[in-house]
């Protein structure tokens, strides 16, 4: 059951990322045939939000973490405590997208990690207060900073020459 949920989380994250790429290309100065789009940009944004919401909900109920080609859920952060260490589960699509919840991990039961597939099952309990805010904000600042930097580069390449 956990593998099915993990696969659905990865699939929802992939769909959201796919529709985000489609939506970003609509805001460039490259003219394309309007009949090329399968659905409207508004429907794309709606699909992104629906896919991310479903993936987040499924990731919340997922017992471990599973990422296939960096799409799924992963742990980021490591702060040592007496009971174990605190880490935050994130919904990822190449980079952290949405935080799901922070956990205190007592010890790992099973871990499989290679460049294409990552699976981790732990004995863990949720952190009081839902998130370890310093850890979550640090990860969000880095990942969202990279996203905005990439969007800025795309703007300079595609939109700025059209102005």
ZAMITOR-717996 format. One record per residue: residue number from 1; x, y, z of N, C-alpha, C in turn. Coordinates in pm, whole numbers, plus 50000, padded with zeros to 5 digits. Each point is the difference from the previous one (the first is absolute). Example, Ala and Ser with C-alpha at 12.3 -4.5 7.8 and 13.67 -1.06 7.14 Angstrom:
2
 num   npx   npy   npz  capx  capy  capz   cpx   cpy   cpz
   1 51319 49431 50780 49911 50119 50000 50090 50120 50000
   2 49965 50105 49928 50082 50119 50006 49923 50109 50073
***
This chain:
163
 num   npx   npy   npz  capx  capy  capz   cpx   cpy   cpz
   1 50082 49880 50000 49918 50120 50000 50086 50126 50000
   2 50110 49997 50077 50087 50116 50007 50065 50031 49866
   3 50033 49894 49922 50060 50020 49870 49900 50061 49902
   4 49874 49962 50011 49896 50057 49913 49983 50149 50031
   5 49994 50034 50127 49988 50141 50039 50121 50079 49952
   6 50119 49943 50017 50122 50069 49955 49999 50021 49849
   7 49953 49900 49925 49993 50014 49855 49900 50109 49961
   8 49887 50008 50071 49901 50104 49972 50055 50138 50033
   9 50076 50011 50109 50063 50128 50036 50096 50042 49890
  10 50083 49908 49954 50096 50032 49894 49928 50038 49871
  11 49894 49929 49967 49924 50029 49878 49934 50138 50008
  12 49940 50033 50116 49939 50132 50018 50102 50111 49991
  13 50118 49980 50059 50107 50100 49991 50049 50017 49858
  14 50012 49888 49926 50042 50008 49860 49897 50076 49916
  15 49871 49970 50019 49896 50070 49923 50002 50150 50028
  16 50018 50036 50127 50005 50142 50035 50120 50067 49933
  17 50116 49935 50002 50118 50057 49938 49983 50011 49848
  18 49941 49899 49938 49975 50001 49856 49910 50117 49960
  19 49891 50018 50073 49908 50110 49967 50062 50136 50034
  20 50088 50005 50099 50069 50125 50030 50091 50039 49884
  21 50070 49904 49940 50085 50030 49886 49917 50049 49881
  22 49885 49940 49979 49913 50045 49891 49954 50143 50025
  23 49961 50030 50123 49951 50133 50034 50109 50105 49986
  24 50124 49968 50042 50110 50096 49991 50029 50035 49855
  25 49992 49904 49910 50030 50029 49859 49896 50092 49937
  26 49881 50008 50056 49898 50089 49944 50030 50147 50025
  27 50089 50029 50097 50030 50138 50033 50128 50050 49934
  28 50048 49932 49899 50117 50045 49927 49956 50076 49875
  29 50097 50063 49932 49965 50076 49880 50005 49913 49875
  30 50026 49873 50016 50000 49909 49886 49855 49974 49962
  31 49965 50032 49880 49863 49984 49956 49975 49857 49956
  32 49897 49941 50051 49962 49863 49964 49856 50001 49954
  33 49964 49899 49930 49863 49986 49953 49908 49983 50121
  34 49897 50084 50016 49912 49988 50116 49925 49867 50005
  35 49986 49933 49885 49931 49871 49999 50090 49886 50047
  36 50128 50031 50024 50092 49897 50045 49973 49958 50144
  37 49953 50089 50081 49974 49969 50140 49879 49909 50010
  38 50014 49897 50083 49889 49907 50017 49891 50058 50089
  39 50041 50079 50099 49905 50063 50092 50043 50144 50023
  40 49915 50077 50061 50030 50142 50023 50103 50016 50111
  41 50070 50115 50004 50095 50024 50109 49934 49998 50138
  42 49876 50044 50008 49930 49997 50128 49978 49856 50046
  43 49966 49913 49905 49983 49859 50034 50133 49937 50040
  44 50110 50043 49937 50133 49950 50039 50032 50038 50144
  45 49974 50126 50037 50026 50043 50137 49912 49922 50097
  46 49876 49977 49964 49910 49921 50084 50052 49857 50016
  47 50048 49941 49890 50056 49864 50008 50125 49996 50087
  48 50084 50103 49992 50119 50006 50085 49959 49998 50147
  49 49905 50085 50036 49956 50007 50140 49934 49870 50046
  50 49918 49939 49914 49934 49874 50037 50103 49889 50017
  51 50094 49988 49906 50101 49894 50009 50088 50018 50123
  52 50042 50124 50027 50082 50024 50119 49922 49973 50129
  53 49874 50036 50003 49918 49974 50119 49984 49851 50026
  54 49968 49925 49896 49985 49855 50016 50132 49936 50040
  55 50110 50041 49936 50131 49945 50033 50037 50034 50145
  56 49969 50122 50046 50032 50038 50137 49919 49917 50100
  57 49871 49982 49973 49915 49921 50091 50048 49855 50006
  58 50031 49942 49885 50050 49863 50000 50137 49991 50068
  59 50086 50099 49979 50129 50004 50066 49988 50012 50151
  60 49897 50069 50046 49976 50014 50144 49971 49865 50064
  61 49925 49915 49930 49963 49870 50055 50103 49891 49968
  62 50096 50029 49917 50104 49904 49966 50089 49975 50122
  63 50031 49873 50028 50077 49966 50120 50149 50032 49986
  64 50059 49976 49886 50141 50028 49978 50015 50107 49895
  65 50114 49998 49932 50020 50090 49887 50044 49918 49880
  66 49957 50042 49883 50037 49933 49877 50012 50104 49891
  67 50112 50001 49932 50020 50090 49886 50058 49919 49885
  68 49936 50010 49884 50049 49936 49880 50047 50111 49906
  69 50128 49999 49970 50062 50106 49919 49969 50138 50058
  70 50014 50012 50130 49982 50124 50075 49859 50057 49992
  71 49900 49915 49981 49861 50042 50004 49929 49911 50101
  72 49937 50060 50100 49931 49926 50105 50012 50074 50132
  73 50046 49930 50103 50023 50063 50130 50141 49966 50046
  74 50062 50097 50069 50134 49982 50055 50010 50075 50131
  75 50098 49959 50080 50031 50072 50123 50111 50100 49972
  76 49984 50122 50056 50103 50102 49994 50023 50053 50140
  77 50125 50028 50032 50037 50052 50131 50039 49889 50095
  78 50081 50037 50097 50047 49903 50100 50044 50078 50123
  79 49920 49993 50104 50033 50068 50125 49996 49896 50111
  80 50116 49974 50059 50012 49894 50099 49931 50037 50132
  81 49924 49905 50055 49934 50013 50131 50030 49875 50080
  82 49953 49997 50126 50026 49883 50085 49928 49875 49948
  83 49876 50017 49952 49920 49886 49955 50041 49951 49861
  84 50071 50079 49924 50037 49968 49862 50040 50128 49929
  85 49946 50020 49884 50025 50126 49930 49871 50049 49937
  86 49992 50133 49984 49882 50063 49940 50028 50023 49852
  87 49904 49963 49917 50008 50020 49857 49861 50036 49948
  88 49993 50059 49883 49873 50041 49943 49976 49925 49870
  89 49879 49942 49988 49960 49931 49877 49948 50105 49902
  90 50051 49995 49877 49962 50095 49895 49946 49926 49880
  91 49907 50061 49931 49955 49957 49869 50101 50057 49902
  92 50064 49913 49920 50108 50046 49914 49973 49967 49854
  93 50050 50084 49913 50003 49976 49856 50133 50055 49950
  94 50107 49931 50035 50134 50047 49969 50055 50090 50109
  95 49915 50075 50064 50035 50089 50111 49879 50004 50094
  96 50019 50040 50124 49888 50004 50094 49892 50099 49957
  97 49875 49952 49990 49889 50086 49961 49917 50044 50120
  98 49946 49904 50074 49912 50030 50112 50039 49918 50122
  99 50011 50064 50116 50027 49922 50121 49875 49923 50042
 100 50019 49878 50046 49887 49920 50044 49991 49999 50152
 101 50108 49963 50067 50000 49998 50146 50140 49971 50050
 102 50033 50048 50121 50127 49969 50064 49982 49881 50093
 103 50103 49917 50007 49996 49879 50082 50127 49988 50082
 104 49987 49929 50113 50116 49956 50076 50022 49855 49960
 105 50113 49972 49937 50032 49866 49954 50086 49932 50105
 106 49949 49891 50057 50074 49926 50102 50110 49916 49934
 107 49965 49920 49902 50100 49925 49924 49939 49952 49869
 108 50088 49967 49906 49956 49953 49869 49980 49850 50003
 109 49890 49958 49941 49974 49857 49986 50061 49950 49870
 110 49975 50073 49892 50046 49957 49869 50030 50123 49916
 111 50107 49993 49924 50035 50110 49910 50059 49944 49872
 112 49945 50041 49889 50053 49966 49868 50024 50133 49930
 113 50121 50020 49953 50031 50127 49936 50096 49977 49884
 114 49959 50041 49882 50087 50003 49884 49958 50121 49917
 115 50069 50031 49892 49967 50124 49927 49858 50009 49946
 116 49933 49887 49977 49866 50007 49942 49888 49972 50099
 117 50029 49938 50111 49895 49956 50091 50047 50020 50144
 118 49913 50059 50081 50033 50019 50142 49879 49959 50084
 119 50024 49911 50094 49893 49953 50089 50056 49998 50141
 120 49918 50046 50094 50043 50002 50138 49880 49973 50089
 121 50015 49904 50091 49896 49971 50098 50062 50015 50138
 122 49934 50076 50087 50056 50036 50130 49900 49976 50112
 123 50054 49991 50121 49917 50013 50120 50003 50148 50033
 124 49885 50068 49989 49998 50145 50017 49868 50043 50063
 125 50004 50117 50060 49879 50060 50057 49995 50147 49958
 126 49879 50052 49980 49987 50140 49957 50051 50097 50107
 127 50054 50111 49954 50048 50106 50089 49881 50079 50051
 128 50002 50038 50126 49895 50087 50054 50010 50135 49929
 129 49887 50052 49957 50000 50127 49929 50008 49984 49850
 130 49992 49878 49951 49991 49967 49860 50130 50015 49923
 131 50073 50111 50015 50124 50021 49927 50111 50042 50094
 132 50122 49964 49964 50119 50060 50058 50028 50121 49910
 133 49958 50116 50043 49995 50117 49913 50136 50043 49948
 134 50104 49997 50082 50131 50046 49952 50050 49909 49887
 135 49982 49871 50017 50042 49904 49898 49917 50015 49873
 136 49869 50012 50016 49911 50011 49885 50025 50129 49923
 137 50015 50111 50069 50021 50129 49934 50136 50005 49929
 138 50102 49938 50059 50131 49996 49935 49993 49922 49868
 139 49934 49883 50003 49986 49920 49878 49915 50073 49897
 140 49890 50062 50044 49912 50073 49908 50074 50118 49938
 141 50077 50073 50079 50074 50115 49948 50096 49958 49890
 142 50071 49890 50022 50097 49952 49900 49928 49951 49875
 143 49897 49916 50017 49934 49942 49882 49921 50104 49923
 144 49925 50086 50068 49924 50102 49929 50091 50107 49941
 145 50115 50025 50064 50098 50092 49943 50054 49949 49868
 146 50025 49869 49992 50046 49940 49875 49891 50010 49894
 147 49874 49976 50039 49890 50010 49905 49989 50142 49944
 148 50004 50101 50087 49989 50138 49953 50120 50041 49916
 149 50118 49948 50034 50118 50029 49920 49983 49941 49860
 150 49952 49876 49990 49978 49936 49870 49894 50075 49919
 151 49891 50041 50066 49896 50077 49930 50055 50134 49953
 152 50087 50061 50079 50063 50125 49958 50089 49980 49878
 153 50072 49890 49996 50082 49969 49882 49913 49979 49877
 154 49888 49928 50017 49908 49980 49889 49942 50133 49952
 155 49969 50089 50096 49946 50131 49963 50103 50078 49918
 156 50126 49997 50042 50104 50071 49926 50018 49942 49861
 157 49989 49869 49986 50021 49937 49870 49882 50018 49905
 158 49878 49991 50052 49885 49995 49910 49916 50128 49997
 159 49982 50064 50113 49907 50113 50004 50072 50134 49985
 160 50112 50016 50065 50071 50128 49995 50036 50042 49856
 161 50042 49909 49912 50029 50044 49862 49875 50048 49926
 162 49883 49960 50043 49877 50040 49931 49951 50138 50042
 163 50053 50051 50107 49952 50130 50053 50061 50114 49924
***
